[in-house]
Every structure is written in structure tokens, then in C-alpha cells.
Amino acid sequence: MAHSNKKLRMMIVTALFAAIIGILAQVTIPLPLVPITGQTLAIGLAATILGARYGTLSILVYLAIGAAGIPVFAQLSGGLGSLFGPTGGYLFGFIPTAFVIGYYLEKMGFTVMNAVIANILGIFVALGFGTVWLKVFAELSWTGAFMGGFAPFILVGVIKAVLAAWIGISVRNRLASAKLLHGLETRNHSSL
């Protein structure tokens, strides 16, 4: 009975993070090709707090909800057209992004410094996927794809990575001390 309660709790938390991603996706600064959104901040938070397994699962739930047509993607968009449109590479790239962030933290320890490193790595994974997709989908040159889909987002991405790390570790530590993170790796090498 206790095991099924823990599993149910983690499934609820995973669904909650899928909803948080959908909400933060609506925080948007429009740019010509790809807008700056709160999605990557939310992805970083989910992976930092939940780790690789549940963080990635929250992304999959978010993408499934959006693919079903519910407007959870940036600018209240949804449906398969959003997934397979110009920004689809970023959306699909969120899956390995969350996994990389969570996996790194599970192996290295859930500290702020490790979370900053993991989230910066995650930003580069998301931007890399999005840029390659943009190059292919929009038939841009590599330079054009890089200048339109990668370069404008590096500084903002690093800022969001630092925020996700700091907020994520703080929330994770509070959830762990309240014993709400059952079944997750909770190893901290230091409290940095």
C-alpha cells in the first residue's frame, strides 16, 4: 500500500510539473523566428527537482497534452502542427534536455553548482535540437539557423539555467525535508 501511495504521489507531482511547464510557456517575448519563453526555465525546474526519470516523464506528459491540441505550448498553441512546425525541434529537444539535467544531478549530486552546470548543459541540448530542426525545416543555412535559433538565446538561456538551478535546488531540498520526494535520488554532496 505504501509503495502505491508513493508512486501515486510522484505521478501527481509529475502531472503538476507538466502543468507548470504549460503555464510558464505562456511567458513569452516574441522574436522573428523563435520566441523566448518560460518553457526552458520550467524544464530546468522539473528536471532539477524531479531528476531524470520523473523530470523527463513530466516533459512527455506536457508534449502529449500539447499534441492532443490543448494550447499549452508557447503563445497558447497546441496540436501536431506545433510539434512539427518550425519550433518543434525545441519541443522535442526538451526530452533529452530534462534527461541530461536530471541524470547529471543524480550522478554528481543535487547542489546549486551542479544544478547550474546541468542546466547550462541542458540549455545547449535544447538549443542544439532546435537549431538543427530549424535548419532542416526552414531550409536555412547553418549560419542562418545558428543566428536565428541559437545565438539570440544563449545569454537568456544561461540566466534561466542559473534561476532554474537556484530555485530548483531550494524547492527540492524543502520537498526532501518534508519527505515528499519518495523514490527519488536525494543525495547532496554539499549544500552550496
N, C-alpha and C positions, 0 to 999 in steps of 0.2 A: 504494500500500500504506500509506504513512504517513498519508494522509488518512482511510482507512477505520479505521486504528487510533485516530486522534484522535476520530473520530465514535463508535466503539465505547466508548472511554473516557468520553466525555460521556454516552452513553446509560446506562452503568453508574452514573455519578455521579448522573444524574437519577433512576434507579430507587432508588438508595441514599437520596436525599432523600425520595422518596415513602415509603420505609420509616421514615425518621426522623420524618416527619410523623405516621405511624400510631402510632409509639411515644410521641411527645410528646402525642398526642391523649388518651392514657390517663392523663396527669397532669391530674386533674380536681378542681375544687372545686364541688360541686353547689349550684345555686341553683334557685329555683322554676321559672322558665320556661326559661332557657338557662344551662348550667353554664359556669364559667370553665375553660378548658382550655389545654394547652400547644400546641394547634394553631397559633394565631396567631403564637406565638414561632417555631415551626418553619417556617411560611410565610415569615415575615420572614427567617429564616436562609437558606432556599432561594433566595429572590429576591435577597438581598444578596450571596450567594456566587456564584450561578449567572447572575444577570442576568435580563432579561425573557424571553428565549426558553426557556432550559432551566429557569429557575425556574417559569415557567408550565407547561411540559411536566411537571415533577415534580408539580404540583398535579393536572393532568389524569390522570396515572397513578394518583395517590392516590385520586382520585374514582372512577376506573374500577374499581380494586381493591375499594373500598368498595361501589360499585354492584353488583358481582358477588356480594356477600354476605359477603365476608371482613370480619371485625369489626375494622376499622381506624379507624372513627370513634369519637368520644368514648364512654366507658363501654362499650367493646367492642361497639359496634353496627355494623351494616352493612346493605346491601341498599337497594333502591329506596325502601323505606318511610322510611329515614333521610334520603335525599336529598329526598324530597317531604313530609317531616314538618315540624314547627314550626321546626326549626333548619336546614332545607335552604337557606334564604337565605344563611346564613353560609357553608355549604359551597360553594354556587355562587359566592358573593362572593369566595372565595379565589382564583378565576381572575383577575378583574380586579385584585385586591389584589396578587398576585405580579407581574402585568404592570406595574402602576403603579410599584411599588417598583423593579423591575429597570430599567424604562425611564428613570425619573428618574435613577438612578445611572449608567446608560450615557450619558446626556446631560450630567449635571453632574459626574461623576467619583466614583470609589469612595473616598470619605473617610468618616471616622466621622461628621462633622457632616452631610454629605449623606445618609448612611445613616439617621441619626436622623430627619431631615426626611422622607425617603422612607418610612420605616417608620411614622411617625406618620400620614402621608397614607394609607398602606395600612390602618392600623387604622380610620380613618374610612370608607374604602371598604367594608371588611368589615362594620363595624357598620351602615353605611347600608343595604347589601344585606339584612343580617339583620333589621333593624328594619322595612323595607318588607315583606319576606316575612312577618314575624311579624304585622304589622298586617293583611295580607290573609288569611293562613292561619288565624290565631286570631280573626279578625274583631274586633280590638281597635280602640279609638280611636287616633288618632295619639299622643295623650298617653300612653295605656296602653302602646303599642308602644315609645315612646321611653323611658319609665320602666322597662319590663321588659327591653328588648332593646338599649338603647344606653347610657343613663346609668350603670348599675352597672359598666360595663366600660371606661369612659374612663380612669380612673386606672390600673387594672391594664394596660390596653392600651398606655398611654404607657410604663409601666415595661417591658413586654415589647418595645416598639419600641426603647427605648434598649438593652436587652440584646441584641436581635437585631442592632442596628447595630454595637455594640461587638464582640460575638463574631464576627459575620459578616464584618466587615472584617478582623479579626485572622486568621481562618481563610482568607479569600480571599487575603490578602497572603502567607500561608505557602504556600498551594497554588500561587499565581502564581510565587513564587520557586523552588518545586520543579518548575516548568514542567508542572503538572498541569491547567492551565486553558486548554489549546489551543482556539482557535476562539472564545474569549470576549473581549469588550472588557475590557482591563485598565488603562485609563487612570486614573491617580491624579493629581489636581491638587495634592494635598498629602497629607502623611501624618497630619495632625491626629489 
